[in-house]
């Protein structure tokens, strides 16, 4: 299941905004517990106080974010991403940003429970069939119940420390590593003097990664490029 959450924030600049020359969006959103997403959006870039000015000023703002997830959903495999990002300038001094967060791989707990119940039912049927087969075999052979009970006790007495837990530890480390990795985006306004190669070098990405989010055949001055950034 996929769920989108829109955010809108007005950022008031200390000076007039004649022209916004660059803007980027980063985030450090993470899942806290099973039902809460917390973190910040980071908006930064450059602008001119006058359109005719040759001097560019830098700006940087942090926007706190908190998303509560209904306890009806299972978030074990959930991932957080940015689905859309756009902005507008209001009255030459307010930057209004619109961010759409998407949460992927949500599952309703009722559906998860139903799937588990179906798996248990299928398992019970298999066990029942196996038991029926065993009974037909045992009817023609001598079965020593005391020996079976004795074998069971021996298995129970194996020390806990000798049991193989390596598989569990490997899976646990893998999950932890995956949850520590997240994807952020920057939005870069392409200028007349820019080149695709220069943008690739500036943001340390490949042409294939840039093509995943942009149509490079239609890049002109003023085009907004979505720049993916992979963070650990």
N, C-alpha and C positions, 0 to 999 in steps of 0.2 A: 504494500500500500504506500502511496505517495501523498504527502501533505505539504502544502505551501502556506507560508505565513508572510504577509506583506508588512513592511515597516516604512514609515515616513518621518523624516526629521528635518526641521528648518535650522540651518546654521547661520547665525548672524555674524558677518565680517565686521572688523573694526573700521574698514575703509570701504569706499565704493568698489564695485566689481565692474571694471570696464570690459574685460574679456577674460574668460577662463581658458588658460592655455594647456593645462594638463590636470587630470584627476585620476586618482587610483583608490581602490577599495581593497582593504585587507581585513581579516577577522581571525579571532582565536576561539571561536565557539566550540565548546566541548559538552559532552553529555555528563551531567553530574547525577549520580545515582541512576534510577530507572525512569524518572519522570520530570527531569529538569535540565534544560539547556542554558548554559550561562557563558558569558564572554563579552567581547567588545567588537565593534566595527571601527576601523581606522580609515578616515578619509584624509587624503593629502594630495598635494599637487602644487601648481603655480598659477598665478593670475596677474593681469595688468590692471592697475587702477584706472587707466584711460586706454581706450582702444588704440590711440595713436602713440602710446608710450612704448619705448623700447626696453624698459626695465620690468622684469618679472619678479614678483614677490612670491615667497613660499607660504603655504598654509598647511596646518595639520590639526585634525580634531579627532577625539575619541568619543564614540557613542556606546554607552553600556547597553547590553541586551540580555533579557531573561525570558525564556519560553517555557511555560508549564505544559507538560504533556499529560493528557488524561490517563488515569490508571487503567482504562479499558484496553490500552495498547501495550504490547510487548516490544521493548526497545533494544533487545539483546543484539540484533543485527542492524540496528538503525545507523544511517550515515547522514551527515549534515553537509549541505552544499549551498552555494548561491545560485539561484535560478535566474534572476534578472537584476539589473542595476541601471537606473537612469536618473537624470537630475534636471533641474531648471533653475534659472536665476530670477528672483522676485525683487522688484523695486531697486535693482542695481546694488543691493547690499545683503540679500539673503540667498543662500544656496540651499535649495530644497532637494534632498536626496531621497530616492525611493529604492528600497532594497527588498527583494523577495527571497526569503530563505526557504529551502526545500528539505524536507526530512524523508529520506527513502527507507524502504524495507521495514516499515511499521506493520505490525500484525495485531489484529484483535485477539485478546487472550482467549475469548470464547472459541474462535476458529482454531487457535493453536491447541486448545484442550480437546476439541472435537477430533483433530488429526491424531493426537496422542491416543485418544480412546479407540479410534479406528485401528491404529497400530496394535494396541493391546488386544483388541478383539481378534485381529488376524493372527496374532501370536498365540492366543488361546486356542484357536481352531487348529493351528499347526501342532500344538502340544497335545491336543485331544486326539488328532490323527496318529501322532507318534505313539501315544499311550495305548491306543487300540492295537497298533501293530505289535507293541511289546507284549501285550497280554496274549495275543495269539501265539507268540513265540514261547512265552513262559509256560503256556499250558502243556507243552511237550517236553519241558526240561525241569530239573529240580532247582529251586531258587532258595538260597540260604539267607534268610532275613537277618540273622545275627551277624553274618559277615558283612552285609551291606551297611548295617548300623555302625559296625566297628570301623569301616572305611570312612564313613561320614565324620566320625569323631576325629580321626587322624587328620583329615582336611581342615577341620575347625581349629586344630591345635597348632597349625603352622603359624609361626610368629609374624605379626603384622609387618615388621620391618623388612621381611624377605620378599614380600609381594612386589611385583614389577609395577612401578608408577611412572616410568620414564615417558610413556606415551602421553599421560595426562600433563606432565610438566612441559612437554614440547608444545602441546596445543595451547596451554595457558600462556606461554611466552609469545606464541604467534598472535593470539588475540590481543594481547597487550600491545604488541608492536603495531598491529593494524589500527588500533584505536588512537595511537599517538601520532598518526599521520593524517594530515588534512590538506585540503585544497583551497587556495584563495585566488582572487582575481584582481587584476588591475585594469583600469580603463585608460588607454593612452590616445590622445588626439594627434593624429598623423599630420606632420607639417610638410610644407613644400620642399624643404631641404632634406627631409628624412628619406631613408631607404629601408627596405624590408630587412636587408642584411644588418643595418645599423640597429634596428629594433631588436632583432634576434640576439645580437651581441650584448646590447644594453641590459636585456632582461634574462640573458643566459638560458634561452630556450631554443628548441629546434623548429625548423620551418613546418614540420609535420604537426607539432603541438599547436603552433599558431593557426594552422589551417583547420584544426578541429573546431575552432571558435569563430573564424573569420573567413570571408571570401576574398582571397588575396588578389583575385583578378579585377576587383572593383575598388582598389585602394586609391583614394585621391586626398588632397590636402583637406583637412577637416574631418576625415573619417575617424570614427571612434573604434579603436582596436581593443578587443578583450584579450588581456594578457594573463594566461594561467600561471600560477606559481605553486610549486609543490613544496610543502614544508614538513619537517619532522619535529 
